[in-house]
Structure formats: structure tokens, C-alpha cells
Amino acid sequence: MKITVIGCGYLGATHAACLAELGFDVLGVEIDERKLDALAKGDLPFYEPGLDTLLVKQVESGKLRFTSSMKEAAEFGDAHFLCVGTPQRKDGNGADLTYVDGAIESLAEHLTRPTLVIGKSTVPVGTAERLLGILQDKAPAGTDVDLAWNPEFLREGFAVEDTLTPDRLVLGVRNAEAEATLREIYATPIAGGTPVIVTDFPTAELVKVAANSFLATKISFINAMAELCEATGADVVTLADAIGHDARIGRRFLNAGVGFGGGCLPKDIRAFMDRADELGVKDALRFLREIDRINLRRRKRVVKLAKAELGDLEGKRIAVLGAAFKPDSDDIRDSPALDVAVALHAKGADVVVHDPKATGPASAKHPQLSYTESVEEAARGAQLVLHLTEWKEYRALSAAELGDLVAERTIIDGRNCLDQAAYRDAGWTIRSLGRP
């Protein structure tokens, strides 16, 4: 089977390289010429651990190549994965389906033989049925073109692992033929024990946004508890440990801090609420509005803590450790760390940002901030240090050595993962969200 992957951003590039690793001949379709040129040379336009090596390997093997031609893709592929982005609309909270619709319409006009199109993009429930209609109306092959929905569950920093050995496969199909095709594509992970859930279009479309909404709820719940802990003197980390021992709750994602960000959770829960409103059941997801508010409040809380420590922020040098929304990524979309840095700069602070991977994207988006290539440069002369992205490099810093660089030994741990005792022993004042 020959497979195409339409849209070679983060999801598509990962999926294409991993399908080639599974033994398929893969053609990636990308209309961004700069990105296309980079991928064709085996250069990854973003950071994802392990993917750069895999991309080079598959491009050099000839199993993976790239094109901007949808006609070439239609002629090449026996199955087509749709991996284009669905960003938040500029005029509201809903998902912008411009790229999805454009890709489907462009592909459809060239489909002259029986084929399966497989959606992986995160879309509002009801989209798949509509796209099937477009495909069969516009494709010369008509009803011989079928659609399936196979949502992605990639964690940035673990994308290769999550593609090659996923924790589940959800197959939204209309018939046994589509299911058989997907089972052939995923034969290797299925043989390795990956559970398979076969379902209909609406359920498959809901799985990703439901999962992200649950995770966002869990994170915002513990951050709401952090607000109570700050008001009462309780310790949110100990609280999370205690309730996390309950098997019905679990400890994962109960890490209070500056909140979640990235290209999925924030925009997905907003699009989910928007779609529920369109379906006439907005009350069902009303709670997600408060989840979003709690999350955004934590960023403001860090700014307030900084002001409490420094007073007037005008001219004060602040070192911000972290720009990516999470470690092991250079993704700055909806990054809490950058939001805090920008807010402090707007109040007159001299903000210097360090990140192991994300200073390039961050400086392109927020050139008003200063950036350094080393933690030492960022910390030198700082009157306040903010730890806002949980990179292992930051957790491994020596509190004593860092203290020799700063003007004032004051740090705000926005991720609750630094060794508080070590910092206090080294003469630091350390403030953490939700802890005494």
C-alpha cells in the first residue's frame, strides 16, 4: 500500500516519517515551499526528540519523499491521511476548518479510483460526515471514495513513540473495508498489543476533544486547589500527593503551576464549547469556560507574585527560564511562560528569556523581549528569576552556583518542581504556586 500524508506540519511530518518506518512508501504533501524544501532535504522545521533522525533515515532510504502537488498525491496514494491544522478562528472560539476544507476539495478533484481518505486532524463533531459528502460529490470516482476518522493523540516530546506504539487506536469507519485498510496500516502496533476501538464518525471525532477537556479539567482543578492553598497556608503538592493515591483520581496531571498551553488543549476546549453551543447543548460544557479562566488566572498570579517581590517593575531585571509551553518542544503556541514574560515587559521590566530550544520561535513572535543562549547569561544580574517551563536542565541547576550570578536570590517556581530545601539552604527566597 502506498500512503500520502496531506499537511506536513508537526502532526503530518511525524506521521509520514513513522509510516515510512513501518515499511510503507509515503508521499508527504506540503504547500508551504520553505517547509517543503526543508523536509525534502531531511531537515525538520521544528524540534521533536528523535524525529529528526527518523526523518533523515526515511528520506535517505527513499521510503519518504515530499511534493506540493495534490494531483501527484492522488495518483500515488492508495490511502490518504489528512493532517492539516485546525487553529482557533480569529473571530471566535470555534475551529477554523479552512485548511481542512481546502485540502479535501483539492484532493477530491483528482481522485479517479477507489481510495480511502483518513482524517487525523482535530475537528468539531459532525465534520467527517460533511467532508465525506464533499469527497463523493467532487471526486471523479464518486462513491468509490470512502472516508474514515482516526484521531491523533500525540504528546509533544513523545510524538514518535506515540505514533509507533500508541496507547490506543480509534477507528471511525462506516464499513468493514475501511476498517480492514486501517488495520493493515496499523498492523505492527496492533500486533504489539495496542488496543483498537472501532466506532462511528461522531464518537471518533469526540474522543480527542473529550480527552483534552478531561486533562485540562484535571490540571485546572489542582490549580484551583492551589488558589485555596495560597489563601490558607496549605501545600498543594502534598495535597496532590494525598488525593493522587486514590486509584479513582491518580497523581498524573495533578501538578499545580502556571497552567497549560500549546496548540491543542486551549484551542480544543474552546472549539468544543463553541460546537456544543451550535448543537444547542452549551450547558453541557459550561464548566470548560471556568477551566479556561482558572488556567489563564495562573499566569496573572505569577505576574502578581513578581510585583509583590520587586514592587515597581520598571527597569527591574527578570530572568525567565522557559519559553516553550512544555519541555522537550520548541512550540510556543499559547505558552504560559511567554505570556508572563510579555506581561512583565509591558510593565517596564527588563526581561531576559532563556529556553534550550524555543528562543528562535519566541524571538520571532516577541522581538521586544531579550533572549540568551545560556542560563548563566539570563541569570547574571537578575533581581528575580522565574522558572516557567519544566526543562530538566533547569531542575538540575545548582542553587548555590545560580545564586552567585544573580543580584537578588529570589526565585518563583512556576512549575513546583525545584528542590525548595536546596534553594533555601543556598540563601534563596523561593516562592511556588500553591505552597507556603
Long-range contacts (C-beta under 8 A, 24 or more apart in sequence): 1-78, 1-79, 1-181, 1-184, 1-185, 2-26, 2-27, 2-76, 2-77, 2-78, 2-79, 3-27, 3-77, 3-78, 3-79, 3-80, 3-81, 3-185, 4-28, 4-29, 4-73, 4-76, 4-77, 4-79, 4-80, 4-81, 5-29, 5-80, 5-81, 5-83, 6-70, 6-73, 6-80, 6-81, 6-82, 6-83, 6-84, 6-103, 6-107, 7-82, 7-83, 7-84, 7-85, 7-99, 7-103, 7-121, 8-35, 8-36, 8-39, 8-66, 8-83, 9-35, 9-83, 9-84, 9-85, 10-46, 10-48, 10-154, 10-156, 10-159, 10-263, 10-331, 11-83, 11-120, 11-121, 11-152, 11-154, 12-81, 12-83, 12-84, 13-39, 13-44, 13-45, 13-46, 13-51, 13-55, 14-48, 14-51, 14-154, 14-159, 14-160, 14-163, 15-81, 15-83, 15-120, 15-152, 15-163, 16-64, 17-51, 17-54, 17-55, 17-58, 17-64, 17-160, 18-54, 18-160, 18-163, 18-164, 19-81, 19-185, 20-58, 20-61, 20-63, 20-64, 21-54, 21-57, 21-58, 21-164, 22-164, 22-185, 22-188, 23-63, 23-188, 24-63, 24-185, 25-63, 26-58, 26-63, 26-64, 26-65, 27-64, 27-65, 27-66, 27-67, 27-72, 27-73, 27-76, 27-77, 28-64, 28-65, 28-66, 28-67, 29-66, 29-67, 29-68, 29-69, 29-70, 29-73, 30-66, 30-67, 30-68, 31-68, 33-68, 36-66, 36-67, 36-68, 39-66, 40-65, 40-66, 46-330, 46-331, 47-329, 47-330, 47-357, 47-358, 48-156, 48-157, 48-159, 48-160, 48-329, 49-157, 49-158, 49-160, 49-328, 50-160, 50-161, 51-159, 51-160, 54-160, 70-103, 70-106, 70-107, 70-110, 71-110, 73-107, 73-110, 74-107, 74-110, 74-111, 74-112, 74-115, 75-110, 77-115, 78-115, 78-116, 79-115, 79-116, 79-117, 79-118, 79-181, 79-185, 80-107, 80-115, 80-116, 80-117, 80-118, 81-118, 81-120, 81-150, 82-117, 82-118, 82-119, 82-120, 82-121, 83-120, 83-121, 83-152, 84-121, 85-121, 86-121, 86-122, 86-123, 86-271, 87-263, 87-267, 88-266, 88-267, 88-270, 88-271, 92-274, 93-270, 93-271, 93-273, 93-274, 94-124, 94-270, 94-271, 94-274, 94-275, 94-278, 95-122, 95-123, 95-124, 95-267, 95-271, 95-274, 95-275, 97-123, 97-124, 97-127, 100-127, 100-131, 101-131, 101-134, 104-131, 104-134, 104-135, 105-134, 105-138, 107-135, 108-134, 108-135, 108-137, 108-138, 108-139, 108-145, 109-138, 109-139, 109-140, 111-135, 111-139, 111-140, 111-141, 111-145, 112-139, 112-140, 112-141, 113-141, 113-144, 114-141, 114-144, 114-145, 114-146, 115-141, 115-144, 115-145, 115-146, 116-145, 116-146, 116-147, 116-148, 116-177, 116-178, 116-181, 116-182, 117-145, 117-146, 117-147, 117-148, 118-147, 118-148, 118-149, 118-150, 118-182, 119-147, 119-148, 119-149, 119-150, 120-150, 120-151, 120-152, 122-151, 122-152, 122-208, 122-209, 122-264, 122-268, 122-271, 123-205, 124-205, 124-271, 124-272, 124-274, 124-275, 124-278, 125-202, 125-205, 125-206, 125-209, 125-275, 125-279, 126-202, 126-205, 126-275, 126-279, 127-205, 128-172, 128-201, 128-202, 128-204, 128-205, 129-201, 132-201, 146-174, 146-175, 146-177, 146-178, 147-174, 147-178, 148-172, 148-173, 148-174, 148-178, 148-179, 148-181, 148-182, 149-173, 149-201, 149-204, 149-205, 150-182, 150-204, 151-204, 151-205, 151-207, 151-208, 152-208, 153-208, 153-211, 156-262, 156-326, 156-328, 156-329, 156-331, 157-326, 157-327, 157-328, 157-329, 158-328, 164-188, 164-189, 165-189, 165-192, 165-194, 166-194, 167-194, 167-195, 168-194, 168-195, 168-196, 168-197, 169-194, 169-195, 169-196, 169-197, 170-197, 170-199, 170-204, 170-207, 171-196, 171-197, 171-198, 171-199, 171-204, 172-199, 172-200, 172-201, 172-203, 172-204, 172-205, 173-198, 173-199, 173-200, 174-200, 174-201, 208-268, 209-268, 209-269, 209-271, 209-272, 212-264, 212-265, 212-268, 212-269, 212-272, 213-268, 213-269, 213-272, 213-285, 213-288, 213-291, 215-253, 215-260, 215-265, 216-260, 216-265, 216-266, 216-269, 216-288, 216-291, 216-292, 216-295, 217-287, 217-288, 217-291, 218-253, 218-254, 219-253, 219-254, 219-255, 219-259, 219-260, 219-295, 220-259, 220-260, 220-290, 220-291, 220-292, 220-294, 220-295, 221-254, 222-253, 222-254, 222-255, 222-256, 223-256, 223-257, 223-259, 223-294, 223-295, 223-297, 223-298, 223-433, 223-434, 224-294, 225-256, 225-434, 226-256, 226-257, 226-298, 226-433, 226-434, 227-294, 227-297, 227-301, 227-434, 229-256, 229-434, 229-435, 230-433, 230-434, 233-436, 234-434, 234-436, 235-434, 235-435, 235-436, 236-416, 236-433, 236-434, 236-435, 237-416, 237-432, 237-434, 237-435, 255-415, 255-416, 255-417, 256-416, 256-433, 256-434, 257-298, 257-414, 257-415, 257-416, 257-433, 258-298, 258-299, 258-301, 258-302, 258-336, 258-337, 258-340, 258-388, 258-414, 258-415, 258-433, 259-294, 259-295, 259-296, 259-298, 259-299, 259-336, 260-295, 260-325, 260-336, 261-325, 261-326, 261-333, 261-334, 261-335, 261-336, 261-337, 261-339, 262-325, 262-326, 262-329, 262-331, 262-333, 262-334, 262-335, 263-331, 263-333, 263-334, 266-292, 266-295, 266-334, 267-334, 298-336, 298-433, 299-336, 299-339, 299-340, 299-343, 300-343, 301-433, 302-340, 302-386, 302-388, 302-412, 302-414, 302-433, 303-340, 303-343, 303-344, 303-347, 305-412, 305-431, 305-433, 306-344, 306-349, 306-384, 306-386, 306-412, 307-347, 309-384, 309-410, 309-412, 309-429, 309-431, 310-349, 310-383, 310-384, 312-348, 313-344, 313-347, 313-348, 313-349, 314-347, 314-348, 314-349, 315-348, 315-349, 315-350, 316-348, 316-349, 316-350, 316-383, 316-384, 317-349, 317-350, 317-352, 317-381, 317-382, 317-383, 317-384, 317-407, 318-344, 318-349, 318-350, 318-351, 318-352, 318-382, 318-383, 318-384, 318-385, 318-386, 319-352, 319-354, 319-378, 319-379, 319-382, 319-384, 319-385, 319-386, 319-406, 320-344, 320-351, 320-352, 320-353, 320-354, 320-378, 320-386, 320-388, 321-354, 321-355, 321-375, 321-378, 321-385, 321-386, 321-387, 321-388, 321-389, 321-391, 321-394, 322-353, 322-354, 322-355, 322-387, 322-388, 322-389, 322-390, 322-391, 322-394, 323-353, 323-354, 323-355, 323-358, 323-359, 323-361, 323-362, 323-371, 323-389, 324-355, 324-357, 324-358, 324-389, 325-389, 326-389, 326-390, 327-389, 327-390, 327-391, 327-392, 328-391, 329-357, 329-358, 330-355, 330-357, 330-358, 330-360, 330-361, 331-358, 331-361, 332-358, 332-361, 332-362, 332-365, 335-362, 335-389, 336-388, 336-414, 337-388, 337-389, 337-414, 338-362, 338-365, 338-366, 340-386, 340-388, 340-414, 341-366, 341-369, 341-386, 341-388, 342-366, 342-368, 342-369, 345-369, 352-377, 352-378, 352-382, 353-378, 354-378, 355-389, 355-391, 356-391, 356-393, 375-402, 376-405, 379-405, 379-406, 380-405, 380-406, 381-405, 381-406, 381-407, 382-406, 382-407, 382-408, 383-407, 383-408, 383-410, 384-408, 384-410, 384-411, 384-412, 385-410, 385-411, 385-412, 386-411, 386-412, 386-414, 387-411, 387-412, 387-413, 387-414, 387-415, 387-417, 387-418, 388-414, 388-415, 389-415, 390-415, 390-417, 394-418, 399-423, 399-425, 399-426, 399-428, 400-426, 402-426, 403-427, 403-428
